[in-house]
Amino acid sequence: MAEHNRELADFLRRARGRIDPTRAGVPSSGGVRRVPGLRREEVALLAGVSADYYTRLEQGRRISPSASVVEALARALDLDAAGRTHLRDLFGPSARTEQRLPAVQRARPGVHQVLDAVDGLPAFVLGRRGDVLATNRMSRALLADFDRMRPRERNYARWMFLDERARALFLDWEEQARAAVESLRLAVGTDPHDRAAQELVDELSAASGRFSRWWDEHGVFQRTHGSKRLRHPVVGDLTVDYETLTFPDDPHQTLFVYTTEAGTSSREAMDLLGSWSLTRTGAAGAPPARPRQVLPPSHDGGAPPGARA
């Protein structure tokens, strides 16, 4: 076990640096602040712990605070739900070492049936690293055909930063790319021993200055719902809304479903995309081919055992 929890130290330091002391209710001392955000002793005061105790936490010392102390720190640092989850994850790596998550995730057959059932809507499943585990016809038409990519390329964040077609597709690319980074940050915190996740982070940090900068900021984000603005090469501009669902037996798999508002040009564009997509799946009038299972990359970059070409 490492002597210091550097991820925790970095997260605490950056979290307190984002807080406006006035809004946090910290009385002004009248002096000039040399750095933005709260001082260590101010966070300690707000959380109801000693300054020495908080300092040791921010140094990454291997301390196991009680659940009430963790929640007090989350309140003092004004963390949102994703931030609170990430903080708990960072405090608890030793408790998870005996519950190591599987290196390779797969979507079970019933999940593919769900995707078949919503064939008229873009839908897909992401694993904990953003690995694309399963897709349907409309998601491949709207975003990208992950089925045709090499196994190691079937990752949402990797596609977002390394594929120029993704940059061209999203009118709000910077917002969506940053969300991908912060979602990956949140996921990595659940299993600090995930070698594949670290290899992905290293690759993207080396390839993209923006990824590296946003990763170093240590923001976290939980995708639940939202909207995206797209400029599709076939049907033009449209805005899609998305909702996410997690599976009770595997919270590290998330189903994404994209919709458009009725009576809008975006709905017309989506309907047109559906018709166009059908013409590409086979003869006119024939049902679209059933999506093949998409498997995430293995550690060595090759296809996992049992992967289909």
C-alpha positions as CSV (number, residue, x, y, z in Angstrom):
1,M,0.0,0.0,0.0
2,A,1.3,3.4,-0.9
3,E,2.3,5.7,2.0
4,H,0.2,8.6,0.7
5,N,-3.1,8.8,-1.0
6,R,-2.1,11.4,-3.7
7,E,-5.5,11.3,-5.5
8,L,-7.2,12.3,-2.3
9,A,-4.7,15.0,-1.5
10,D,-5.1,16.5,-5.0
11,F,-8.9,16.4,-4.9
12,L,-9.1,18.1,-1.5
13,R,-6.7,20.8,-2.5
14,R,-8.4,21.6,-5.7
15,A,-11.9,21.5,-4.2
16,R,-11.1,24.1,-1.5
17,G,-9.4,26.2,-4.1
18,R,-12.7,26.6,-6.0
19,I,-14.7,27.9,-3.0
20,D,-15.6,31.6,-2.6
21,P,-14.8,32.3,1.1
22,T,-17.5,35.0,1.2
23,R,-20.2,32.6,0.0
24,A,-18.9,29.9,2.4
25,G,-19.6,32.3,5.3
26,V,-15.9,32.6,6.3
27,P,-15.4,35.9,8.2
28,S,-12.9,38.2,6.5
29,S,-9.6,38.8,8.2
30,G,-9.0,42.0,6.4
31,G,-5.8,40.6,4.8
32,V,-5.0,39.9,1.2
33,R,-5.4,36.2,0.2
34,R,-2.4,34.9,-1.6
35,V,-4.3,32.0,-3.2
36,P,-7.9,31.6,-4.3
37,G,-10.4,29.6,-2.2
38,L,-10.4,28.6,1.4
39,R,-7.4,28.0,3.6
40,R,-6.9,24.6,5.2
41,E,-7.8,25.9,8.6
42,E,-11.0,27.4,7.3
43,V,-12.1,24.0,5.8
44,A,-11.3,22.4,9.1
45,L,-13.4,25.0,10.9
46,L,-16.3,24.5,8.6
47,A,-16.1,20.7,8.8
48,G,-15.7,20.7,12.6
49,V,-12.3,19.0,12.7
50,S,-8.9,20.2,13.9
51,A,-6.6,22.0,11.5
52,D,-3.9,19.4,12.1
53,Y,-6.3,16.5,11.2
54,Y,-7.4,18.2,8.0
55,T,-3.9,19.0,7.1
56,R,-2.9,15.4,7.4
57,L,-5.9,14.4,5.2
58,E,-4.8,16.9,2.5
59,Q,-1.3,15.5,2.7
60,G,-2.8,12.2,1.7
61,R,-2.0,10.4,4.9
62,R,-3.6,7.0,5.2
63,I,-6.4,8.0,7.6
64,S,-9.9,6.4,7.7
65,P,-12.4,9.0,8.9
66,S,-15.9,8.2,10.0
67,A,-18.8,8.5,7.6
68,S,-19.9,11.6,9.5
69,V,-16.5,13.3,9.1
70,V,-16.5,12.5,5.3
71,E,-20.0,14.1,5.0
72,A,-18.9,17.1,7.0
73,L,-15.9,17.6,4.7
74,A,-18.2,17.3,1.7
75,R,-20.5,20.0,3.1
76,A,-17.5,22.2,3.9
77,L,-16.2,21.8,0.4
78,D,-19.6,22.4,-1.1
79,L,-19.4,19.2,-3.2
80,D,-22.3,18.1,-5.4
81,A,-23.5,14.5,-5.5
82,A,-20.7,13.4,-7.9
83,G,-18.1,15.1,-5.8
84,R,-19.4,13.4,-2.6
85,T,-19.3,10.0,-4.3
86,H,-15.8,10.6,-5.5
87,L,-14.7,11.8,-2.0
88,R,-16.0,8.6,-0.5
89,D,-14.3,6.5,-3.2
90,L,-11.0,8.2,-2.5
91,F,-11.2,7.6,1.2
92,G,-12.1,3.9,0.7
93,P,-9.6,2.2,-1.6
94,S,-8.4,-0.3,1.0
95,A,-11.9,-1.5,1.6
96,R,-12.3,-2.3,-2.1
97,T,-9.1,-4.2,-2.7
98,E,-10.8,-7.5,-1.8
99,Q,-13.7,-6.6,-4.1
100,R,-11.7,-5.9,-7.3
101,L,-14.0,-5.2,-10.2
102,P,-13.7,-7.4,-13.3
103,A,-11.3,-6.2,-15.9
104,V,-13.7,-6.8,-18.8
105,Q,-17.3,-5.9,-18.7
106,R,-20.0,-7.3,-21.0
107,A,-23.6,-6.4,-21.6
108,R,-25.8,-9.4,-21.0
109,P,-28.2,-10.7,-23.7
110,G,-31.3,-9.1,-22.0
111,V,-29.6,-5.7,-22.4
112,H,-29.3,-6.2,-26.1
113,Q,-33.0,-7.1,-26.2
114,V,-33.7,-3.7,-24.6
115,L,-31.7,-2.0,-27.2
116,D,-33.6,-3.9,-29.9
117,A,-36.9,-2.7,-28.4
118,V,-35.9,1.0,-28.6
119,D,-34.6,0.6,-32.1
120,G,-36.3,3.9,-33.2
121,L,-34.2,5.9,-30.6
122,P,-30.4,6.1,-30.3
123,A,-29.4,4.0,-27.3
124,F,-26.2,2.4,-26.1
125,V,-24.5,1.1,-22.9
126,L,-21.3,2.4,-21.4
127,G,-19.1,0.6,-18.9
128,R,-17.3,2.1,-16.0
129,R,-14.4,3.5,-18.0
130,G,-16.7,4.7,-20.8
131,D,-16.1,1.5,-22.7
132,V,-18.9,1.1,-25.3
133,L,-20.4,-2.2,-24.4
134,A,-23.5,-2.4,-26.7
135,T,-25.2,-0.2,-29.3
136,N,-28.3,-0.1,-31.5
137,R,-28.8,0.9,-35.1
138,M,-29.8,4.5,-34.4
139,S,-26.9,5.2,-32.0
140,R,-24.5,4.0,-34.7
141,A,-26.1,6.2,-37.2
142,L,-26.2,9.3,-35.0
143,L,-22.8,9.0,-33.2
144,A,-20.3,6.4,-34.6
145,D,-20.3,2.7,-35.5
146,F,-18.3,1.5,-32.6
147,D,-18.9,-2.1,-33.8
148,R,-16.5,-1.5,-36.7
149,M,-13.8,-0.1,-34.5
150,R,-10.9,-2.1,-33.2
151,P,-11.6,-3.3,-29.6
152,R,-9.3,-0.8,-27.9
153,E,-11.0,2.1,-29.7
154,R,-14.4,1.3,-28.4
155,N,-14.3,3.9,-25.6
156,Y,-16.4,7.1,-25.5
157,A,-13.7,9.4,-24.1
158,R,-11.1,8.0,-26.5
159,W,-13.4,8.6,-29.4
160,M,-14.3,12.1,-28.2
161,F,-10.7,13.2,-28.0
162,L,-8.9,11.2,-30.8
163,D,-11.5,11.0,-33.6
164,E,-11.9,14.2,-35.6
165,R,-15.4,13.1,-36.6
166,A,-16.5,13.5,-33.0
167,R,-15.1,17.0,-32.8
168,A,-17.0,17.9,-36.0
169,L,-20.2,16.2,-34.8
170,F,-20.7,18.1,-31.5
171,L,-21.4,21.8,-31.8
172,D,-20.8,22.0,-28.0
173,W,-17.7,19.7,-28.3
174,E,-15.8,21.5,-25.5
175,E,-18.6,21.1,-23.0
176,Q,-19.2,17.4,-23.9
177,A,-15.5,16.6,-24.0
178,R,-15.0,18.1,-20.5
179,A,-17.9,16.1,-19.2
180,A,-16.3,13.0,-20.6
181,V,-13.1,13.7,-18.7
182,E,-14.9,14.4,-15.5
183,S,-17.1,11.3,-15.8
184,L,-13.9,9.2,-16.4
185,R,-12.4,10.8,-13.3
186,L,-15.4,9.8,-11.2
187,A,-15.2,6.2,-12.6
188,V,-11.5,5.8,-12.0
189,G,-12.0,6.7,-8.4
190,T,-14.1,3.6,-7.9
191,D,-11.1,1.3,-8.6
192,P,-7.7,2.8,-8.2
193,H,-6.1,-0.6,-9.3
194,D,-7.8,-0.5,-12.7
195,R,-4.7,-0.8,-15.0
196,A,-6.8,-0.4,-18.2
197,A,-8.2,2.9,-16.9
198,Q,-4.8,4.2,-16.1
199,E,-3.5,3.2,-19.5
200,L,-6.4,5.1,-21.1
201,V,-5.7,8.2,-19.0
202,D,-2.0,8.1,-19.9
203,E,-2.8,7.7,-23.6
204,L,-5.3,10.6,-23.7
205,S,-3.1,12.9,-21.6
206,A,-0.2,12.4,-24.0
207,A,-2.4,12.9,-27.1
208,S,-4.5,15.8,-26.0
209,G,-3.4,19.0,-24.1
210,R,-7.1,19.7,-23.2
211,F,-7.6,16.3,-21.8
212,S,-4.4,16.6,-19.7
213,R,-5.4,20.0,-18.4
214,W,-9.0,19.1,-17.5
215,W,-7.8,15.8,-15.9
216,D,-5.4,17.8,-13.7
217,E,-8.2,20.0,-12.5
218,H,-9.7,16.9,-10.9
219,G,-13.3,17.8,-11.5
220,V,-15.9,15.0,-11.4
221,F,-19.3,14.7,-13.1
222,Q,-22.1,12.2,-13.0
223,R,-24.1,11.9,-16.2
224,T,-27.8,11.6,-15.4
225,H,-29.6,13.7,-18.0
226,G,-28.9,16.6,-20.3
227,S,-28.8,17.7,-23.9
228,K,-26.3,17.8,-26.7
229,R,-26.1,20.0,-29.9
230,L,-25.1,18.1,-33.0
231,R,-24.3,18.9,-36.6
232,H,-24.8,15.5,-38.3
233,P,-23.2,15.1,-41.8
234,V,-26.4,13.6,-43.2
235,V,-29.4,15.3,-41.5
236,G,-27.8,18.6,-40.3
237,D,-28.2,20.4,-37.0
238,L,-30.3,18.9,-34.2
239,T,-30.5,18.9,-30.4
240,V,-30.9,15.7,-28.5
241,D,-31.9,15.1,-24.9
242,Y,-30.5,12.1,-23.0
243,E,-31.5,10.2,-20.0
244,T,-29.4,7.5,-18.2
245,L,-30.4,4.4,-16.4
246,T,-28.1,2.1,-14.3
247,F,-28.7,-1.6,-13.8
248,P,-29.3,-2.6,-10.1
249,D,-27.1,-5.7,-10.4
250,D,-24.3,-3.7,-12.1
251,P,-24.2,0.0,-11.3
252,H,-21.1,0.3,-13.4
253,Q,-23.1,-0.2,-16.6
254,T,-25.2,2.8,-17.8
255,L,-27.9,2.8,-20.5
256,F,-28.1,6.1,-22.5
257,V,-31.2,6.9,-24.5
258,Y,-31.4,9.9,-26.8
259,T,-34.7,11.6,-27.6
260,T,-35.9,14.7,-29.4
261,E,-38.8,17.1,-28.7
262,A,-41.9,16.4,-30.7
263,G,-42.8,19.0,-33.3
264,T,-39.3,20.3,-33.7
265,S,-36.8,20.3,-36.5
266,S,-34.7,18.1,-34.4
267,R,-37.4,15.4,-34.4
268,E,-37.7,15.7,-38.1
269,A,-34.0,15.3,-38.4
270,M,-34.0,12.2,-36.2
271,D,-36.9,10.7,-38.2
272,L,-34.9,11.3,-41.4
273,L,-31.8,9.8,-39.9
274,G,-33.9,6.7,-39.0
275,S,-35.1,6.3,-42.6
276,W,-31.6,6.9,-44.0
277,S,-30.1,4.3,-41.5
278,L,-32.6,1.7,-42.6
279,T,-31.5,2.0,-46.2
280,R,-27.9,1.2,-45.1
281,T,-28.8,-2.0,-43.1
282,G,-30.1,-4.1,-46.0
283,A,-32.6,-4.3,-48.7
284,A,-35.6,-2.0,-48.6
285,G,-38.3,-3.3,-46.3
286,A,-35.9,-5.8,-44.7
287,P,-35.5,-5.4,-40.9
288,P,-32.2,-3.9,-39.8
289,A,-29.5,-6.3,-38.8
290,R,-29.4,-7.1,-35.0
291,P,-26.5,-5.2,-33.4
292,R,-23.5,-7.3,-32.7
293,Q,-22.2,-7.3,-29.1
294,V,-19.6,-4.7,-28.5
295,L,-16.7,-5.8,-26.2
296,P,-14.5,-3.4,-24.4
297,P,-10.7,-3.4,-24.9
298,S,-8.5,-5.8,-23.1
299,H,-5.4,-4.7,-21.1
300,D,-3.0,-5.5,-23.9
301,G,-5.1,-3.6,-26.5
302,G,-6.2,-6.8,-28.3
303,A,-9.7,-8.4,-28.4
304,P,-10.8,-10.1,-25.3
305,P,-11.4,-13.9,-25.4
306,G,-14.5,-14.7,-27.3
307,A,-14.7,-11.3,-29.1
308,R,-16.3,-11.4,-32.5
309,A,-14.7,-9.6,-35.4
